[in-house]
Amino acid sequence: MKNTVSTFKEAKKNGEKLTMLTSYDYSTAKLVDEAGINGILVGDSLGMVCLGYEDTLSVTMEDMIHHTRAVARGAKNALIVGDMPFMSYQTSVYDAVFNAGRLMKEGRAQAVKLEGGAAVCEQIEAIVKAQIPVMGHIGLTPQSVNAFGGFKVQGKSEEAAKKLIGDAKKIESAGAFSIVFECIPAKLAEIITKEVSIPTIGIGAGAGCDGQILVYQDMLGMFSDFKPKFVKQYAKVGETMKDAFKEYIKEVQEGNFPAKEHCFKIDEEVLNKLY
């Protein structure tokens, strides 16, 4: 069954947990989709896990369109959400709608995600009016890493917690179909989840959210620069890959690969005519 913004809302109504993972290319998206995931986020996290940047700020619209289009070719049943990169929507409402439209038209996304609370509600409302579904994102918003002074848990004080509650309600009122909560206390995420009627998707926000999302390289142990506290590694694929690479190098150096079964034949009669 095809996942849509409507099925996401229906899942919350029925108390069914939603699952999301990131993907950035065709082959991974195909695998994730075939596993039965509800949604795929083509995150601007690709800047760190694919392009090697120290944060997400350098990711461009062209990067996002390129990767989202690849994911769209591989995933047939998951809802595909494309991240709006830094400065693609903060500058003006016009820029927000225009760039969201590019992610849909050129990237073939089925929804877009943007970071921020009350400050971006005008953009959310305008994008939704343009018939483009929007996923919100509050808490630790990586595009604001410099303003936060680093990657830190958000909403721990009374003032900060109340602001997050207010931001979530304003995002809902602006027309977003769901909200990502990143790195906020589990109890606070649970409270906000009960306060809003749209699905909440947690990453480092506890089990009380309506769904969960992880960066797939993190949960497979493929990204070793750092491991966030909220990540559970379901496999050590990174180690398996390195072992396979080492075995390949060894076999080539020793002359064991390619073996006879990996080679193509030519008739001896043809060979004899070459001399």
C-alpha positions in Angstrom: 0.0 0.0 0.0 1.3 3.4 -1.0 2.2 5.6 2.0 0.9 9.2 1.7 0.3 12.2 4.0 -3.2 10.8 4.5 -2.0 7.4 5.6 0.4 9.1 8.1 -2.5 11.0 9.7 -4.6 7.8 9.7 -1.8 5.9 11.5 -1.8 8.5 14.3 -5.6 8.3 14.6 -5.4 4.5 14.9 -2.4 4.4 17.3 -0.1 2.8 14.7 3.6 3.6 14.9 5.2 5.1 11.9 8.7 4.2 10.7 11.1 6.4 8.7 14.7 6.1 7.6 16.9 8.3 5.4 18.1 7.4 1.9 20.2 9.3 -0.6 20.5 7.0 -3.6 18.5 4.6 -5.8 19.8 1.2 -4.5 19.5 2.0 -0.8 16.0 3.5 -1.3 14.9 0.4 -3.1 16.1 -1.8 -0.3 14.5 0.4 2.4 11.3 0.5 0.5 11.1 -3.2 0.0 11.6 -3.7 3.7 8.2 -2.0 4.2 9.2 1.4 5.6 6.5 4.1 5.9 8.6 7.0 4.8 12.0 7.9 3.4 13.6 11.3 4.2 16.1 12.5 1.8 17.8 14.5 4.5 20.3 17.3 4.2 22.3 15.0 6.5 23.7 13.8 3.2 26.1 16.7 3.6 27.8 14.8 6.4 27.3 11.1 5.7 27.7 11.3 1.9 29.6 14.5 1.1 31.9 14.7 4.1 30.9 18.1 5.4 31.2 18.9 9.1 27.6 20.0 9.2 24.6 20.4 6.9 25.0 24.1 6.0 26.9 23.6 2.7 24.2 21.5 1.1 22.6 23.1 -1.9 19.2 22.9 -3.6 21.0 21.1 -6.5 22.4 18.5 -4.1 18.9 17.9 -2.7 17.2 17.7 -6.1 19.9 15.3 -7.4 19.6 12.9 -4.4 15.9 13.1 -4.1 15.4 12.3 -7.7 17.5 9.2 -7.3 15.6 8.0 -4.3 12.3 8.6 -6.1 13.3 6.2 -8.8 14.0 3.4 -6.2 11.1 3.8 -3.7 7.6 3.0 -4.9 5.6 2.6 -1.6 7.3 4.9 0.9 6.3 8.5 1.3 9.3 10.5 0.0 10.1 13.6 1.9 12.8 16.0 0.7 14.7 18.3 3.0 14.9 22.0 2.2 18.5 23.0 2.7 19.9 26.0 4.6 18.8 29.4 3.1 16.4 27.8 0.6 13.4 29.0 2.7 14.6 31.4 5.4 15.2 34.3 3.0 11.5 34.9 2.0 8.1 33.2 1.6 8.6 33.4 -2.2 11.9 31.6 -2.0 10.4 29.0 0.2 7.5 28.2 -2.1 9.8 28.3 -5.2 12.4 25.9 -3.8 9.7 23.6 -2.3 8.3 23.5 -5.8 11.7 22.5 -7.3 12.0 19.6 -4.8 8.6 18.4 -5.9 8.9 19.0 -9.7 12.5 18.3 -10.3 13.3 16.0 -7.3 10.0 14.1 -7.5 9.5 14.4 -3.7 6.0 13.9 -2.3 6.5 16.3 0.6 9.2 18.7 1.9 10.6 19.2 5.4 11.9 22.4 6.8 13.4 23.3 10.2 12.1 25.9 12.7 9.1 26.8 14.8 7.0 30.0 14.8 9.5 31.8 12.7 8.9 29.7 9.6 5.1 29.3 10.0 4.5 31.9 7.3 6.6 29.8 4.9 4.8 26.6 5.9 1.4 28.1 5.3 2.4 29.4 1.9 4.0 26.1 0.8 0.8 24.2 1.9 -1.3 26.7 0.0 0.7 25.8 -3.1 -0.5 22.2 -2.6 2.8 20.9 -1.3 2.7 18.8 1.9 5.1 20.0 4.7 6.8 18.2 7.5 8.0 20.4 10.3 11.1 20.0 12.4 11.8 21.4 15.9 14.1 20.7 18.8 17.7 20.3 17.7 17.6 21.8 14.2 21.0 21.1 12.6 20.9 24.1 10.3 20.9 26.3 13.5 23.9 24.5 15.0 25.9 27.8 15.1 23.1 29.6 16.9 22.8 26.7 19.4 26.5 26.6 20.0 26.7 23.0 18.9 24.6 19.8 18.8 22.8 20.0 22.1 19.6 18.7 23.6 16.8 21.2 23.4 13.8 22.0 25.6 15.3 21.2 29.0 14.3 24.4 30.8 10.7 25.5 31.5 11.0 28.4 29.0 12.5 26.2 26.3 9.9 23.5 26.8 7.0 25.9 26.6 8.4 27.3 23.4 8.6 23.9 21.8 5.0 23.2 22.8 4.0 26.5 21.3 6.1 25.9 18.1 4.5 22.5 17.6 1.0 23.9 17.8 1.8 26.8 15.5 3.3 24.4 12.9 0.1 22.3 13.1 -2.0 25.4 12.6 0.1 26.5 9.7 -0.9 23.3 7.9 2.0 20.8 8.3 1.0 17.2 8.1 3.6 16.0 10.7 6.5 17.2 12.8 10.0 15.8 13.5 11.2 16.1 17.1 15.0 16.0 17.4 17.0 15.6 20.6 14.3 16.7 23.1 13.5 15.1 26.5 11.3 12.0 26.0 8.6 13.2 28.5 8.3 16.5 26.7 8.0 14.8 23.3 5.2 12.6 24.8 3.4 15.6 26.1 3.6 17.5 22.8 2.5 14.4 20.9 -0.7 14.3 22.9 -1.2 18.0 22.4 -1.2 18.0 18.5 -3.4 16.1 16.1 -0.7 15.5 13.5 1.9 12.7 13.7 5.2 13.3 15.5 8.4 11.6 14.3 11.1 11.3 16.9 14.9 11.1 16.6 16.4 11.2 20.0 13.0 12.1 21.5 11.8 8.9 23.1 9.2 6.2 22.4 6.2 8.4 23.1 6.3 9.9 19.6 4.0 8.6 16.9 6.9 7.4 14.9 10.7 7.2 14.6 13.4 8.1 12.1 17.1 7.4 12.0 19.9 8.1 9.5 20.5 4.7 7.9 24.3 4.9 8.0 24.1 5.4 11.8 21.8 2.5 12.5 23.9 0.2 10.2 27.2 1.3 11.7 28.5 2.8 8.4 29.2 6.3 9.6 32.1 6.3 12.1 32.9 10.0 12.6 30.6 10.0 15.7 27.7 8.0 17.1 24.8 10.0 18.6 23.4 8.8 22.0 20.0 8.1 20.5 21.3 5.7 17.8 20.9 2.0 18.1 23.1 0.0 15.7 21.0 -2.8 14.3 24.0 -4.2 12.3 27.7 -3.5 11.9 27.6 -3.2 8.1 30.5 -0.9 8.0 32.8 -3.6 9.5 31.4 -6.2 7.1 32.1 -3.8 4.1 35.7 -3.2 5.3 36.3 -7.0 5.7 34.9 -7.6 2.2 37.1 -4.8 0.7 40.2 -6.3 2.4 39.4 -9.7 1.2 39.0 -8.4 -2.4 42.4 -6.6 -2.2 44.1 -9.8 -0.9 42.6 -12.0 -3.6 43.6 -9.6 -6.4 47.1 -9.3 -5.0 47.5 -13.1 -4.7 46.0 -13.7 -8.2 43.0 -15.6 -6.9 40.5 -13.1 -8.3 39.1 -13.2 -10.9 38.9 -17.0 -10.9 37.9 -19.2 -13.9 34.1 -18.8 -13.1 34.4 -15.0 -13.4 36.0 -15.0 -16.8 34.6 -15.2 -20.4 35.7 -17.8 -23.0 36.8 -17.6 -26.6 37.0 -20.5 -29.0 40.5 -21.9 -29.5 39.9 -21.8 -33.3 39.4 -18.1 -33.1 42.6 -17.7 -31.0 44.6 -19.7 -33.5 43.7 -17.3 -36.3 45.2 -14.4 -34.3 48.8 -15.7 -34.7 
